[in-house]
């Protein structure tokens, strides 16, 4: 994975607009965060292979970045993104890593299920 280049990621977002896609979205503060530090609140979100189609999408921020996708029913929003997979052509794979390199958030879109 590479550090996010906003113009490249925006091009990827635009390329997948108005298409029937599969969404993978996850966020975690670490499943065992509270075991190591009781002041940490463990939290997690996981959605995979949910159908999504968006009419508008954008990446913003100066890093970490956020991505918003406008769907017919509402919005998909992810914040804290730092990296993207540059070798993908028909998928958008974004991730956010903390200062220790651990995955904190992932947003992925694909024409095929994950």
For each residue, the residues with C-beta under 8 A, 3 or more apart:
1: 83 84 85 86 93 95
2: 5 83 84 85 86
3: 63 82 83
4: 8 9 59 63 65 81 82 83 84 94
5: 2 8 9 84
6: 9 10 59 65
7: 10 11
8: 4 5 11 12 84 86
9: 4 5 6 12 13 59 65 67 84 92 94
10: 6 7 13 14 58 59
11: 7 8 14 15
12: 8 9 15 16 84 88 92
13: 9 10 16 17 57 58 59 67 69 92
14: 10 11 17 57
15: 11 12
16: 12 13 19 21 54 57 92 109
17: 13 14 54 55 56 57
18: 53 54 55
19: 16 53 111
20: 51 53 111
21: 16 51 52 53 54 109 110 111
22: 49 50 51 52 109 110 111 112 113 114
23: 47 48 49 50 51 52 76 107 108 109
24: 47 48 49 106 107 108 109 110 114
25: 45 46 47 48 50 76 78 106 107 108
26: 44 45 46 47 48 105 106
27: 43 44 45 78 80 104 105 106
28: 31 43 44 45 103 104 105
29: 33 40 41 42 43 44 104
30: 33 40 42 102
31: 28 42 44
32: 35 36 42
33: 29 30 36 37 40 41 42
34: 37 38 40 41 42
35: 32
36: 32 33 40
37: 33 34 40
38: 34
39:
40: 29 30 33 34 36 37
41: 29 33 34
42: 29 30 31 32 33 34
43: 27 28 29
44: 26 27 28 29 31
45: 25 26 27 28
46: 25 26
47: 23 24 25 26 50
48: 23 24 25 26 114
49: 22 23 24 113 114
50: 22 23 25 47
51: 20 21 22 23
52: 21 22 23 69 71 76 109
53: 18 19 20 21 71 72
54: 16 17 18 21 57 69 70 71 76
55: 17 18 70 71 72
56: 17 69 70
57: 13 14 16 17 54 67 68 69 70
58: 10 13 67 68
59: 4 6 9 10 13 65 66 67 81
60: 65 66 67 68
61: 64 65 66 79
62: 65
63: 3 4 82
64: 61 79 80 81 82 96
65: 4 6 9 59 60 61 62 79 81 82
66: 59 60 61 77 78 79 80 81
67: 9 13 57 58 59 60 77 78 81 94 107
68: 57 58 60 75 76 77
69: 13 52 54 56 57 75 76 77
70: 54 55 56 57 75
71: 52 53 54 55 74 75 76
72: 53 55
73:
74: 71
75: 68 69 70 71
76: 23 25 52 54 68 69 71 107
77: 66 67 68 69
78: 25 27 66 67 81 94 96 105 107
79: 61 64 65 66 96 105
80: 27 64 66 96 104 105
81: 4 59 64 65 66 67 78 84 94 95 96 105 107
82: 3 4 63 64 65 95 96 97
83: 1 2 3 4 94 95 96 97
84: 1 2 4 5 8 9 12 81 92 93 94 95
85: 1 2 88 91 93 94
86: 1 2 8
87:
88: 12 85 91 92 93
89:
90: 110 111 112
91: 85 88 108 109 110 111 112
92: 9 12 13 16 84 88 107 108 109 110
93: 1 84 85 88 106 108
94: 4 9 67 78 81 83 84 85 106 107 108
95: 1 81 82 83 84 103 105 106 107
96: 64 78 79 80 81 82 83 103 104 105 106
97: 82 83 101 102 103 104
98: 101 102 104
99:
100:
101: 97 98
102: 30 97 98
103: 28 95 96 97 106
104: 27 28 29 80 96 97 98
105: 26 27 28 78 79 80 81 95 96
106: 24 25 26 27 93 94 95 96 103
107: 23 24 25 67 76 78 81 92 94 95
108: 23 24 25 91 92 93 94 114
109: 16 21 22 23 24 52 91 92
110: 21 22 24 90 91 92 113 114
111: 19 20 21 22 90 91
112: 22 90 91
113: 22 49 110
114: 22 24 48 49 108 110
